[in-house]
Amino acid sequence: MYRPSYFFLPILSGCVWLGMLLGMMIGWVVDTDRKHYVSMDPNQHVAYISDIGASPKFKPMFIALCIVTTVTLDLSFLADRWLRHAGRLTPNGSRGEKTLAVLTICFALLGTAGLILLSIFDVAHHKKMHDGFLLCFLGGYVLSAVCICWEYQRLGKHNRDRRVLRISFWVKLTFVLIEIVLAIIFVGLTFSHHTNEGAIVEWIIAYIFAFYIFSFTIDLYPAVYTRHISQRIHEKTGGMASSHSDHTVHPSDGTNASGTTIAHDGPITASEMEAARTADGRYRGCSVSGADNMASSAQANIPAGHYDTSYGESAARATRPSRANSATVGTASRETSLGSHGQQQAYQPSRTYQ
């Protein structure tokens, strides 16, 4: 059964916002025949979005769709943060990246409050409050875009194999630069009473904002492939991310998924004993066959079977990779005195015994 994923949140938000803009524009042009509202200047021929949204016919729709748009967009920001924390998206590898993610959400909430309040306190009855909330809306979402752009730049720097991070970064950087320039032009035109030009710039900003919302689909879509816990992405030292399977040790050969040998302590296994065996069937310095072992033990007056364990196991340990917590360099391990024939020679792993 198909289950919807988180990337539907920005799609829903963008479609609602785009549908609201198209509905208000078509309604003003077709249904009202470009009606001149009381909030418009005498020489103004292009209505602001706020002018249309302040009319009794469009205000209920304007308020409702602004709420739906901003709430679903904020849920997209929260989903992005949670998915990175859970390992379903590339996780934040530093405290700075996590701080930027939190600031992104906070500034988005500020922009949300500004948009909802400007739709309630319309320009026809609360002009000063409306203008203040409009600046709050623009400033909040521009600062939110700056923070998330910075976060994705840092993520892409430490995860260069993740192409989606680079694509998302450039999309958001483009939005930030264009929207900042247009916002400055809009404010300048509006407060200098160039209302027709200011209204056109406002509509352009609003449509570009819709595509900015859709861009979060790129960020959330990869979570479709990490629903199962075995597919989660785990953080590495230095901010890099890798799959959990990279650290899985194969008990048969002591290597991980990337082929790196893992040193370990514990009893000698049969495979390690076999690796220490030489081509003629002998371990380093002794024979493992019963006849040869008995003969050599009789000649040296050494109890039979002694070398099977001590020298064989030492040879197997010598084939292992160096441990991280090895003993002090230069200290050699020596065998204890055997029988009545004096001290045996110290075993040295670097030598080959014949």
Protein Blocks (a to p, Z undefined) as FASTA:
>chain_A
ZZddfklmmmmmmmmmmmmmmmmmmmmmmmnoopacfkbcfklcbdcfklmmmpmklmmm
mmmmmmmmmmmmmmmmmmmmmmmmnopaccdfbfklmmmmmmmmmmmmmmmmmmmmmmmm
ccklmmmlmmmmmmmmmmmmmmmmmmmmmmmmmmmmmmmmlmklmmmmmmmmmmmmmmmm
mmmmmmmmmmnopaklmmmmmmmmmmmmmmmmmmmmmmmmmmmmmmbmklpccddehhia
cdfklmpccfklopafkopacddeddddfklmmmmpcfkopaehiafbfklmmmmmmmno
paehklmmmmmmmmmmmmpccdfkbccehiacddddehjnopaddddfkbccZZ
